[in-house]
């Protein structure tokens, strides 16, 4: 099984720590977030990973190679020229992933006890699923909207009031916050028409009118977006 770790962000919310290192190499309880998520994927059966890079590229490459790729095969997707965000970053790494029936995509700054094995089983049980997105019930300014069958049917911004509803009765939709973990069918690549820098959430909202995109709720477990220095302390109190 293959996976991609999104590690090309500038980590501006993590400053001043990220003025001298990439966010991927920020440590939580003695291990970098990159190492933790490589090991997390490896424990779920992933044997090949592509990591996209932009900020302090050589530090990340040296860290990976000096640790013998942590026992898996790791490729580098170079975004030195420009940060491409989720959609553009995935599209640049297409050649590493397009032959897989399904693969995992995740942000480097996510720490969770979500069972990827269970999430993959859920995805595979939906024979027509183009994507499955990990979500939780928590406070967030931007929320995804799902119908009772857990299919993506919209999006809303709690701060601005902006919303997108896709052929659904809004009163029946539930709001969930995205966790930054996706399981994707390789069919997604044939539908990714945008170029350059863009968010894949926009692609999901465009495609959800034609193709089933599901939410996988893991609200009962641990989930942390370690994007700010103060969250590191919280993380260190929750994880081993």
C-alpha positions in Angstrom: 0.0 0.0 0.0 1.2 3.5 -0.8 0.7 6.9 0.9 1.6 10.5 0.6 2.5 12.9 3.4 2.0 16.6 2.8 5.0 18.3 4.3 5.6 21.3 2.0 3.9 24.0 4.1 5.8 27.0 5.4 4.6 26.4 8.9 3.9 30.1 9.6 1.5 29.3 12.5 4.4 27.4 14.1 6.8 30.3 14.1 9.3 31.1 15.6 10.1 27.3 15.7 9.8 27.0 11.9 12.3 29.9 11.2 15.1 27.4 11.5 13.4 24.1 10.5 10.5 22.8 8.6 7.2 22.0 10.4 7.7 18.3 9.5 10.8 18.2 11.8 9.2 19.8 14.8 9.4 17.3 17.7 6.6 16.1 19.8 7.9 14.1 22.8 11.3 13.4 21.3 10.1 12.4 17.8 9.5 14.6 14.8 6.0 14.8 13.4 7.3 13.4 10.1 8.8 10.3 11.9 5.6 9.8 13.9 3.5 9.8 10.7 5.8 7.6 8.7 5.6 5.1 11.6 1.8 5.6 11.8 1.5 4.7 8.1 4.0 1.8 8.3 2.0 0.3 11.2 -1.1 0.3 8.9 0.7 -1.7 6.2 2.1 1.1 4.0 5.3 0.2 2.4 5.9 3.1 0.0 5.5 6.9 0.8 5.9 10.0 -1.2 6.7 13.2 0.8 6.3 16.6 -0.8 8.8 19.3 0.3 9.4 23.0 -0.2 10.6 24.6 3.1 14.1 23.6 4.3 14.1 20.8 1.7 17.6 19.5 2.4 16.9 19.1 6.2 13.9 16.8 5.4 15.8 14.7 2.8 18.8 14.3 5.1 16.5 13.3 8.0 14.8 10.7 6.0 18.0 9.2 4.4 20.0 9.3 7.6 17.3 7.1 9.1 17.3 4.6 6.2 13.8 5.7 5.2 12.5 4.3 8.5 12.2 0.8 6.9 9.9 1.8 4.0 10.5 3.2 0.6 10.3 7.0 0.5 10.2 9.2 -2.5 10.5 13.0 -2.5 8.1 15.2 -4.5 10.0 18.5 -4.9 7.9 21.7 -4.7 10.9 24.0 -4.3 9.6 26.2 -7.1 6.2 26.8 -5.4 4.0 25.5 -2.6 1.1 23.8 -4.5 -1.3 23.1 -1.6 -3.2 19.9 -1.3 -4.6 19.6 -4.8 -1.5 20.8 -6.7 0.8 18.8 -4.5 -1.1 15.6 -5.0 -1.3 16.1 -8.8 2.5 16.6 -9.0 3.0 13.3 -7.2 0.6 11.5 -9.5 3.2 9.3 -11.1 4.0 7.7 -7.6 0.4 6.9 -6.8 -1.7 6.4 -9.9 -1.2 2.7 -10.2 -2.6 2.0 -6.7 -6.3 1.1 -6.5 -6.5 3.2 -3.3 -3.9 5.2 -1.3 -3.7 7.4 1.8 -3.0 11.1 1.8 -2.4 13.0 5.0 -1.0 16.2 6.5 2.3 15.9 8.3 1.1 17.9 11.3 -1.8 15.5 12.3 -1.5 13.3 15.3 -4.3 10.8 15.8 -5.2 7.3 17.0 -7.6 6.8 14.0 -7.4 3.2 12.8 -6.3 3.5 9.1 -7.1 -0.2 8.7 -10.7 0.4 9.7 -11.0 3.5 7.6 -9.6 1.7 4.6 -12.1 -1.1 5.1 -14.9 1.4 5.2 -13.6 3.0 2.0 -13.4 -0.4 0.2 -16.9 -1.4 1.4 -18.2 1.6 -0.6 -17.6 0.1 -4.0 -18.2 3.4 -5.8 -16.2 5.7 -3.5 -14.0 8.2 -5.1 -12.7 9.4 -1.8 -13.2 8.9 1.9 -12.4 11.8 4.3 -11.6 11.5 8.0 -13.8 13.9 10.0 -14.7 14.7 13.5 -17.4 16.6 15.4 -15.5 19.6 16.7 -15.4 23.3 16.5 -14.0 24.7 13.3 -14.7 27.7 11.1 -14.9 25.6 8.0 -17.1 22.5 8.0 -18.0 19.8 5.5 -21.6 18.8 5.2 -22.8 15.1 4.9 -26.1 13.5 4.3 -27.4 10.5 6.4 -25.5 8.1 4.1 -22.3 9.9 5.0 -21.9 11.3 1.5 -20.4 14.8 1.0 -23.1 17.3 0.1 -21.7 20.7 0.9 -19.4 23.0 2.8 -19.9 26.1 5.0 -17.8 28.8 6.6 -19.1 29.6 10.1 -17.3 32.9 10.2 -18.5 34.4 6.9 -21.8 32.5 6.5 -20.7 31.3 3.0 -22.0 27.9 2.1 -22.2 25.4 -0.8 -25.1 22.9 -0.9 -25.0 20.1 -3.5 -28.5 18.8 -4.4 -29.5 18.0 -0.9 -32.0 19.0 1.8 -29.8 21.2 4.0 -32.0 20.4 7.1 -30.8 16.8 6.8 -27.1 17.5 6.6 -24.6 17.1 9.5 -21.5 19.3 9.9 -18.1 17.7 10.5 -14.6 19.1 10.6 -12.0 17.6 8.2 -9.1 15.8 9.8 -6.5 16.1 7.0 -6.6 12.4 6.3 -7.9 11.1 3.0 -8.2 7.7 1.3 -8.4 8.1 -2.4 -9.2 6.0 -5.4 -6.6 6.5 -8.1 -9.6 7.4 -10.4 -9.4 10.9 -8.7 -6.5 11.8 -11.0 -8.6 11.6 -14.2 -10.9 14.2 -12.7 -8.4 16.7 -11.4 -8.5 19.4 -14.1 -7.1 22.3 -12.2 -3.4 23.3 -12.5 -0.9 24.9 -10.2 -1.7 25.8 -6.6 -5.1 24.8 -5.3 -7.0 23.1 -2.5 -8.3 19.6 -3.1 -11.4 20.4 -1.1 -12.6 22.5 -4.0 -12.1 19.5 -6.3 -14.1 17.3 -3.9 -17.0 19.8 -3.9 -17.0 19.9 -7.7 -16.9 16.1 -8.0 -19.4 15.3 -5.2 -22.3 16.1 -7.5 -21.3 13.2 -9.7 -19.3 10.8 -7.6 -19.7 9.5 -4.1 -17.3 11.1 -1.6 -17.7 9.8 1.9 -17.0 11.0 5.5 -15.5 8.7 8.0 -16.3 9.9 11.5 -13.6 9.2 14.2 -14.9 11.7 16.8 -14.4 9.2 19.6 -10.7 9.1 19.3 -7.7 11.4 19.6 -7.1 14.0 17.0 -4.7 16.9 17.1 -3.7 19.4 14.5 -0.3 20.4 15.7 -0.1 23.6 13.7 0.7 25.9 16.6 3.4 25.8 19.3 0.9 25.7 22.1 -0.6 22.4 20.7 2.7 20.7 21.2 2.3 20.6 25.0 -1.3 19.2 24.6 0.0 16.6 22.2 2.8 15.5 24.6 0.3 14.9 27.3 -1.9 12.7 25.1 0.5 10.5 23.2 3.1 7.9 24.1 
